[in-house]
Amino acid sequence: MKIDNDGYYQDLDEGRYWDEVAEEDFKDSLRASREARTAKKRAIRKEVEKQLKAAGVQKSTHEIRGAKIEVNCLTCKSKFTARVADRKRGWAKYCSKSCKAKKQTNWSWL
Ligand SMILES: [Zn+2]
């Protein structure tokens, strides 16, 4: 590490500067790609809504976003409606938060 006439760490300072530049660039590219993705999704949803409307189908945005199925809760066995997309992700196995908590809590210590 060199110390210049002012007595401060030139190398370190330069290194930090370029790190910051690289980080800013990285953040900018992340933000840009995220915005592009969001815009694309919005465009697709708009197009779907437009085509459904043209076909005379009346559906809420909520319904368009995901097909639903009836499933049984793993804890209380009662039926509830879950989104297919959630089931694919391994979610929506319980009818409620309390049922999920019951199944996932280890009661054996009692
Ligand atoms: Zn349940």
Backbone and ligand atoms as CSV (ligand in chain L), in Angstrom:
chain,resi,resn,atom,element,x,y,z
A,1,MET,N,N,0.836,-1.209,0.000
A,1,MET,CA,C,0.000,0.000,0.000
A,1,MET,C,C,0.868,1.255,0.000
A,2,LYS,N,N,0.563,2.140,-0.930
A,2,LYS,CA,C,1.332,3.390,-1.025
A,2,LYS,C,C,0.652,4.486,-0.200
A,3,ILE,N,N,1.516,5.367,0.329
A,3,ILE,CA,C,0.958,6.526,1.013
A,3,ILE,C,C,1.454,7.759,0.267
A,4,ASP,N,N,0.564,8.575,-0.237
A,4,ASP,CA,C,0.988,9.735,-1.013
A,4,ASP,C,C,1.373,10.904,-0.101
A,5,ASN,N,N,1.672,12.033,-0.705
A,5,ASN,CA,C,2.173,13.176,0.060
A,5,ASN,C,C,1.185,13.699,1.104
A,6,ASP,N,N,-0.053,13.544,0.817
A,6,ASP,CA,C,-1.040,13.996,1.801
A,6,ASP,C,C,-1.155,13.021,2.975
A,7,GLY,N,N,-0.512,11.899,2.783
A,7,GLY,CA,C,-0.504,10.924,3.870
A,7,GLY,C,C,-1.762,10.078,3.938
A,8,TYR,N,N,-2.478,10.012,2.874
A,8,TYR,CA,C,-3.626,9.089,2.960
A,8,TYR,C,C,-3.523,7.951,1.966
A,9,TYR,N,N,-4.281,6.937,2.201
A,9,TYR,CA,C,-4.106,5.674,1.498
A,9,TYR,C,C,-4.739,5.720,0.118
A,10,GLN,N,N,-3.902,6.043,-0.853
A,10,GLN,CA,C,-4.391,6.236,-2.212
A,10,GLN,C,C,-5.003,4.956,-2.802
A,11,ASP,N,N,-4.260,3.858,-2.652
A,11,ASP,CA,C,-4.720,2.599,-3.244
A,11,ASP,C,C,-6.078,2.193,-2.694
A,12,LEU,N,N,-6.186,2.277,-1.392
A,12,LEU,CA,C,-7.422,1.895,-0.725
A,12,LEU,C,C,-8.572,2.769,-1.221
A,13,ASP,N,N,-8.296,4.061,-1.312
A,13,ASP,CA,C,-9.329,5.001,-1.727
A,13,ASP,C,C,-9.791,4.728,-3.155
A,14,GLU,N,N,-8.834,4.458,-4.036
A,14,GLU,CA,C,-9.195,4.163,-5.421
A,14,GLU,C,C,-10.000,2.878,-5.508
A,15,GLY,N,N,-9.525,1.901,-4.730
A,15,GLY,CA,C,-10.227,0.619,-4.727
A,15,GLY,C,C,-11.671,0.790,-4.308
A,16,ARG,N,N,-11.882,1.583,-3.272
A,16,ARG,CA,C,-13.237,1.784,-2.776
A,16,ARG,C,C,-14.089,2.504,-3.827
A,17,TYR,N,N,-13.463,3.455,-4.491
A,17,TYR,CA,C,-14.209,4.206,-5.494
A,17,TYR,C,C,-14.747,3.276,-6.591
A,18,TRP,N,N,-13.848,2.387,-7.075
A,18,TRP,CA,C,-14.282,1.498,-8.158
A,18,TRP,C,C,-15.305,0.472,-7.686
A,19,ASP,N,N,-15.184,0.054,-6.426
A,19,ASP,CA,C,-16.198,-0.842,-5.861
A,19,ASP,C,C,-17.563,-0.178,-5.880
A,20,GLU,N,N,-17.569,1.103,-5.491
A,20,GLU,CA,C,-18.837,1.824,-5.449
A,20,GLU,C,C,-19.430,1.994,-6.840
A,21,VAL,N,N,-18.544,2.279,-7.801
A,21,VAL,CA,C,-19.017,2.433,-9.180
A,21,VAL,C,C,-19.621,1.117,-9.671
A,22,ALA,N,N,-18.898,0.011,-9.398
A,22,ALA,CA,C,-19.369,-1.296,-9.842
A,22,ALA,C,C,-20.698,-1.631,-9.177
A,23,GLU,N,N,-20.801,-1.302,-7.884
A,23,GLU,CA,C,-22.031,-1.610,-7.157
A,23,GLU,C,C,-23.206,-0.799,-7.696
A,24,GLU,N,N,-22.960,0.454,-7.983
A,24,GLU,CA,C,-24.004,1.308,-8.545
A,24,GLU,C,C,-24.479,0.774,-9.896
A,25,ASP,N,N,-23.497,0.351,-10.717
A,25,ASP,CA,C,-23.831,-0.219,-12.030
A,25,ASP,C,C,-24.692,-1.465,-11.859
A,26,PHE,N,N,-24.279,-2.287,-10.897
A,26,PHE,CA,C,-24.979,-3.538,-10.634
A,26,PHE,C,C,-26.407,-3.258,-10.186
A,27,LYS,N,N,-26.545,-2.321,-9.265
A,27,LYS,CA,C,-27.882,-1.956,-8.769
A,27,LYS,C,C,-28.751,-1.420,-9.896
A,28,ASP,N,N,-28.130,-0.584,-10.737
A,28,ASP,CA,C,-28.874,-0.019,-11.863
A,28,ASP,C,C,-29.373,-1.102,-12.803
A,29,SER,N,N,-28.503,-2.075,-13.088
A,29,SER,CA,C,-28.896,-3.134,-14.018
A,29,SER,C,C,-29.977,-4.009,-13.396
A,30,LEU,N,N,-29.877,-4.238,-12.070
A,30,LEU,CA,C,-30.906,-5.023,-11.376
A,30,LEU,C,C,-32.246,-4.307,-11.450
A,31,ARG,N,N,-32.205,-3.004,-11.153
A,31,ARG,CA,C,-33.436,-2.209,-11.162
A,31,ARG,C,C,-34.047,-2.206,-12.553
A,32,ALA,N,N,-33.193,-2.055,-13.559
A,32,ALA,CA,C,-33.675,-2.006,-14.933
A,32,ALA,C,C,-34.329,-3.321,-15.336
A,33,SER,N,N,-33.688,-4.443,-14.976
A,33,SER,CA,C,-34.241,-5.737,-15.379
A,33,SER,C,C,-35.527,-6.033,-14.616
A,34,ARG,N,N,-35.577,-5.570,-13.347
A,34,ARG,CA,C,-36.794,-5.785,-12.573
A,34,ARG,C,C,-37.945,-4.976,-13.166
A,35,GLU,N,N,-37.644,-3.750,-13.536
A,35,GLU,CA,C,-38.682,-2.911,-14.129
A,35,GLU,C,C,-39.154,-3.485,-15.463
A,36,ALA,N,N,-38.209,-4.044,-16.225
A,36,ALA,CA,C,-38.563,-4.648,-17.515
A,36,ALA,C,C,-39.472,-5.855,-17.298
A,37,ARG,N,N,-39.128,-6.660,-16.289
A,37,ARG,CA,C,-39.952,-7.842,-15.987
A,37,ARG,C,C,-41.351,-7.435,-15.573
A,38,THR,N,N,-41.440,-6.437,-14.682
A,38,THR,CA,C,-42.739,-5.975,-14.205
A,38,THR,C,C,-43.571,-5.449,-15.360
A,39,ALA,N,N,-42.926,-4.682,-16.237
A,39,ALA,CA,C,-43.631,-4.122,-17.382
A,39,ALA,C,C,-44.140,-5.228,-18.293
A,40,LYS,N,N,-43.339,-6.273,-18.473
A,40,LYS,CA,C,-43.714,-7.397,-19.328
A,40,LYS,C,C,-44.919,-8.129,-18.738
A,41,LYS,N,N,-44.866,-8.396,-17.433
A,41,LYS,CA,C,-45.970,-9.074,-16.752
A,41,LYS,C,C,-47.252,-8.274,-16.886
A,42,ARG,N,N,-47.118,-6.955,-16.678
A,42,ARG,CA,C,-48.288,-6.082,-16.748
A,42,ARG,C,C,-48.869,-6.114,-18.162
A,43,ALA,N,N,-47.992,-6.118,-19.157
A,43,ALA,CA,C,-48.438,-6.141,-20.555
A,43,ALA,C,C,-49.171,-7.446,-20.858
A,44,ILE,N,N,-48.631,-8.561,-20.346
A,44,ILE,CA,C,-49.260,-9.865,-20.579
A,44,ILE,C,C,-50.644,-9.907,-19.938
A,45,ARG,N,N,-50.724,-9.428,-18.683
A,45,ARG,CA,C,-52.014,-9.449,-17.976
A,45,ARG,C,C,-53.039,-8.585,-18.702
A,46,LYS,N,N,-52.569,-7.445,-19.187
A,46,LYS,CA,C,-53.450,-6.534,-19.913
A,46,LYS,C,C,-53.981,-7.205,-21.176
A,47,GLU,N,N,-53.076,-7.900,-21.869
A,47,GLU,CA,C,-53.440,-8.585,-23.111
A,47,GLU,C,C,-54.449,-9.697,-22.811
A,48,VAL,N,N,-54.217,-10.456,-21.759
A,48,VAL,CA,C,-55.142,-11.531,-21.371
A,48,VAL,C,C,-56.511,-10.956,-21.050
A,49,GLU,N,N,-56.519,-9.872,-20.291
A,49,GLU,CA,C,-57.787,-9.230,-19.933
A,49,GLU,C,C,-58.522,-8.739,-21.170
A,50,LYS,N,N,-57.755,-8.186,-22.104
A,50,LYS,CA,C,-58.334,-7.651,-23.331
A,50,LYS,C,C,-58.992,-8.775,-24.144
A,51,GLN,N,N,-58.259,-9.896,-24.272
A,51,GLN,CA,C,-58.772,-11.022,-25.055
A,51,GLN,C,C,-59.985,-11.651,-24.390
A,52,LEU,N,N,-59.959,-11.739,-23.050
A,52,LEU,CA,C,-61.098,-12.298,-22.323
A,52,LEU,C,C,-62.319,-11.401,-22.505
A,53,LYS,N,N,-62.087,-10.109,-22.445
A,53,LYS,CA,C,-63.160,-9.144,-22.606
A,53,LYS,C,C,-63.745,-9.256,-24.016
A,54,ALA,N,N,-62.853,-9.395,-25.009
A,54,ALA,CA,C,-63.274,-9.523,-26.404
A,54,ALA,C,C,-64.092,-10.790,-26.602
A,55,ALA,N,N,-63.746,-11.844,-25.839
A,55,ALA,CA,C,-64.446,-13.117,-25.955
A,55,ALA,C,C,-65.719,-13.123,-25.109
A,56,GLY,N,N,-65.955,-12.025,-24.406
A,56,GLY,CA,C,-67.162,-11.909,-23.598
A,56,GLY,C,C,-67.075,-12.621,-22.263
A,57,VAL,N,N,-65.852,-12.910,-21.819
A,57,VAL,CA,C,-65.674,-13.580,-20.523
A,57,VAL,C,C,-65.479,-12.527,-19.437
A,58,GLN,N,N,-66.294,-12.606,-18.433
A,58,GLN,CA,C,-66.161,-11.669,-17.320
A,58,GLN,C,C,-65.435,-12.365,-16.170
A,59,LYS,N,N,-64.212,-11.916,-15.935
A,59,LYS,CA,C,-63.457,-12.525,-14.832
A,59,LYS,C,C,-62.717,-11.440,-14.079
A,60,SER,N,N,-62.599,-11.602,-12.813
A,60,SER,CA,C,-61.830,-10.641,-12.035
A,60,SER,C,C,-60.349,-10.933,-12.206
A,61,THR,N,N,-59.515,-9.949,-11.950
A,61,THR,CA,C,-58.071,-10.123,-12.072
A,61,THR,C,C,-57.609,-11.263,-11.172
A,62,HIS,N,N,-58.262,-11.375,-10.029
A,62,HIS,CA,C,-57.912,-12.411,-9.056
A,62,HIS,C,C,-58.040,-13.802,-9.662
A,63,GLU,N,N,-59.132,-14.004,-10.424
A,63,GLU,CA,C,-59.358,-15.315,-11.033
A,63,GLU,C,C,-58.388,-15.582,-12.174
A,64,ILE,N,N,-58.085,-14.530,-12.920
A,64,ILE,CA,C,-57.174,-14.684,-14.048
A,64,ILE,C,C,-55.797,-15.139,-13.557
A,65,ARG,N,N,-55.421,-14.625,-12.409
A,65,ARG,CA,C,-54.072,-14.874,-11.911
A,65,ARG,C,C,-53.796,-16.317,-11.521
A,66,GLY,N,N,-54.823,-17.087,-11.181
A,66,GLY,CA,C,-54.513,-18.466,-10.825
A,66,GLY,C,C,-55.750,-19.322,-10.713
A,67,ALA,N,N,-55.684,-20.505,-11.321
A,67,ALA,CA,C,-56.775,-21.449,-11.190
A,67,ALA,C,C,-56.820,-21.952,-9.756
A,68,LYS,N,N,-58.028,-22.303,-9.316
A,68,LYS,CA,C,-58.178,-22.772,-7.939
A,68,LYS,C,C,-58.613,-24.229,-7.929
A,69,ILE,N,N,-58.248,-24.905,-6.859
A,69,ILE,CA,C,-58.723,-26.273,-6.672
A,69,ILE,C,C,-59.146,-26.465,-5.227
A,70,GLU,N,N,-59.982,-27.474,-5.013
A,70,GLU,CA,C,-60.394,-27.816,-3.655
A,70,GLU,C,C,-59.447,-28.869,-3.122
A,71,VAL,N,N,-58.886,-28.607,-1.952
A,71,VAL,CA,C,-57.982,-29.583,-1.341
A,71,VAL,C,C,-58.364,-29.774,0.122
A,72,ASN,N,N,-57.849,-30.864,0.698
A,72,ASN,CA,C,-58.124,-31.139,2.104
A,72,ASN,C,C,-56.963,-30.682,2.969
A,73,CYS,N,N,-57.291,-30.052,4.056
A,73,CYS,CA,C,-56.284,-29.593,5.014
A,73,CYS,C,C,-55.586,-30.805,5.632
A,74,LEU,N,N,-54.271,-30.735,5.744
A,74,LEU,CA,C,-53.501,-31.860,6.283
A,74,LEU,C,C,-53.728,-32.049,7.782
A,75,THR,N,N,-54.204,-31.023,8.448
A,75,THR,CA,C,-54.417,-31.121,9.886
A,75,THR,C,C,-55.852,-31.510,10.229
A,76,CYS,N,N,-56.806,-30.691,9.809
A,76,CYS,CA,C,-58.197,-30.933,10.224
A,76,CYS,C,C,-59.024,-31.624,9.153
A,77,LYS,N,N,-58.423,-31.905,7.995
A,77,LYS,CA,C,-59.059,-32.646,6.891
A,77,LYS,C,C,-60.239,-31.918,6.254
A,78,SER,N,N,-60.474,-30.683,6.628
A,78,SER,CA,C,-61.593,-29.977,6.021
A,78,SER,C,C,-61.176,-29.424,4.659
A,79,LYS,N,N,-62.166,-29.230,3.795
A,79,LYS,CA,C,-61.889,-28.760,2.432
A,79,LYS,C,C,-61.679,-27.247,2.415
A,80,PHE,N,N,-60.750,-26.841,1.604
A,80,PHE,CA,C,-60.587,-25.406,1.380
A,80,PHE,C,C,-60.084,-25.184,-0.034
A,81,THR,N,N,-60.194,-23.953,-0.486
A,81,THR,CA,C,-59.801,-23.624,-1.852
A,81,THR,C,C,-58.373,-23.102,-1.871
A,82,ALA,N,N,-57.566,-23.694,-2.751
A,82,ALA,CA,C,-56.172,-23.271,-2.859
A,82,ALA,C,C,-55.847,-22.930,-4.298
A,83,ARG,N,N,-54.857,-22.112,-4.465
A,83,ARG,CA,C,-54.423,-21.794,-5.820
A,83,ARG,C,C,-53.517,-22.903,-6.334
A,84,VAL,N,N,-53.733,-23.300,-7.578
A,84,VAL,CA,C,-52.935,-24.367,-8.192
A,84,VAL,C,C,-51.444,-23.999,-8.170
A,85,ALA,N,N,-51.171,-22.732,-8.458
A,85,ALA,CA,C,-49.777,-22.275,-8.479
A,85,ALA,C,C,-49.119,-22.444,-7.113
A,86,ASP,N,N,-49.881,-22.191,-6.056
A,86,ASP,CA,C,-49.354,-22.350,-4.706
A,86,ASP,C,C,-49.076,-23.812,-4.387
A,87,ARG,N,N,-49.987,-24.695,-4.813
A,87,ARG,CA,C,-49.811,-26.130,-4.571
A,87,ARG,C,C,-48.549,-26.635,-5.274
A,88,LYS,N,N,-48.308,-26.136,-6.472
A,88,LYS,CA,C,-47.118,-26.551,-7.220
A,88,LYS,C,C,-45.852,-26.167,-6.477
A,89,ARG,N,N,-45.935,-25.045,-5.750
A,89,ARG,CA,C,-44.782,-24.579,-4.995
A,89,ARG,C,C,-44.668,-25.292,-3.652
A,90,GLY,N,N,-45.638,-26.166,-3.372
A,90,GLY,CA,C,-45.608,-26.873,-2.097
A,90,GLY,C,C,-46.272,-26.090,-0.980
A,91,TRP,N,N,-47.019,-25.057,-1.357
A,91,TRP,CA,C,-47.736,-24.272,-0.348
A,91,TRP,C,C,-49.179,-24.760,-0.282
A,92,ALA,N,N,-49.982,-24.017,0.460
A,92,ALA,CA,C,-51.426,-24.254,0.542
A,92,ALA,C,C,-51.776,-25.680,0.946
A,93,LYS,N,N,-51.134,-26.152,2.002
A,93,LYS,CA,C,-51.427,-27.496,2.484
A,93,LYS,C,C,-52.380,-27.466,3.669
A,94,TYR,N,N,-52.570,-26.296,4.218
A,94,TYR,CA,C,-53.421,-26.167,5.398
A,94,TYR,C,C,-54.497,-25.117,5.171
A,95,CYS,N,N,-55.643,-25.307,5.826
A,95,CYS,CA,C,-56.768,-24.397,5.620
A,95,CYS,C,C,-56.537,-23.067,6.323
A,96,SER,N,N,-55.724,-23.085,7.362
A,96,SER,CA,C,-55.519,-21.858,8.122
A,96,SER,C,C,-54.126,-21.843,8.733
A,97,LYS,N,N,-53.763,-20.679,9.248
A,97,LYS,CA,C,-52.456,-20.548,9.887
A,97,LYS,C,C,-52.358,-21.407,11.141
A,98,SER,N,N,-53.470,-21.529,11.854
A,98,SER,CA,C,-53.426,-22.314,13.091
A,98,SER,C,C,-53.230,-23.794,12.789
A,99,CYS,N,N,-53.827,-24.270,11.676
A,99,CYS,CA,C,-53.634,-25.671,11.296
A,99,CYS,C,C,-52.173,-25.913,10.902
A,100,LYS,N,N,-51.594,-24.967,10.216
A,100,LYS,CA,C,-50.190,-25.088,9.828
A,100,LYS,C,C,-49.307,-25.131,11.072
A,101,ALA,N,N,-49.614,-24.268,12.011
A,101,ALA,CA,C,-48.824,-24.205,13.247
A,101,ALA,C,C,-48.931,-25.504,14.024
A,102,LYS,N,N,-50.134,-26.072,14.076
A,102,LYS,CA,C,-50.353,-27.328,14.813
A,102,LYS,C,C,-49.501,-28.450,14.237
A,103,LYS,N,N,-49.473,-28.508,12.888
A,103,LYS,CA,C,-48.755,-29.598,12.240
A,103,LYS,C,C,-47.238,-29.413,12.345
A,104,GLN,N,N,-46.805,-28.159,12.307
A,104,GLN,CA,C,-45.363,-27.925,12.272
A,104,GLN,C,C,-44.722,-27.760,13.632
A,105,THR,N,N,-45.540,-27.700,14.679
A,105,THR,CA,C,-44.973,-27.576,16.014
A,105,THR,C,C,-44.724,-28.966,16.577
A,106,ASN,N,N,-43.606,-29.134,17.166
A,106,ASN,CA,C,-43.273,-30.430,17.761
A,106,ASN,C,C,-43.771,-30.465,19.210
A,107,TRP,N,N,-44.833,-31.237,19.430
A,107,TRP,CA,C,-45.457,-31.272,20.761
A,107,TRP,C,C,-44.860,-32.359,21.633
A,108,SER,N,N,-43.901,-33.125,21.114
A,108,SER,CA,C,-43.420,-34.304,21.841
A,108,SER,C,C,-42.791,-33.997,23.183
A,109,TRP,N,N,-42.355,-32.760,23.390
A,109,TRP,CA,C,-41.723,-32.403,24.652
A,109,TRP,C,C,-42.740,-32.255,25.777
A,110,LEU,N,N,-44.038,-32.230,25.430
A,110,LEU,CA,C,-45.059,-32.016,26.448
A,110,LEU,C,C,-45.235,-33.272,27.307
L,1,ZN,ZN,ZN,-57.341,-27.135,8.801
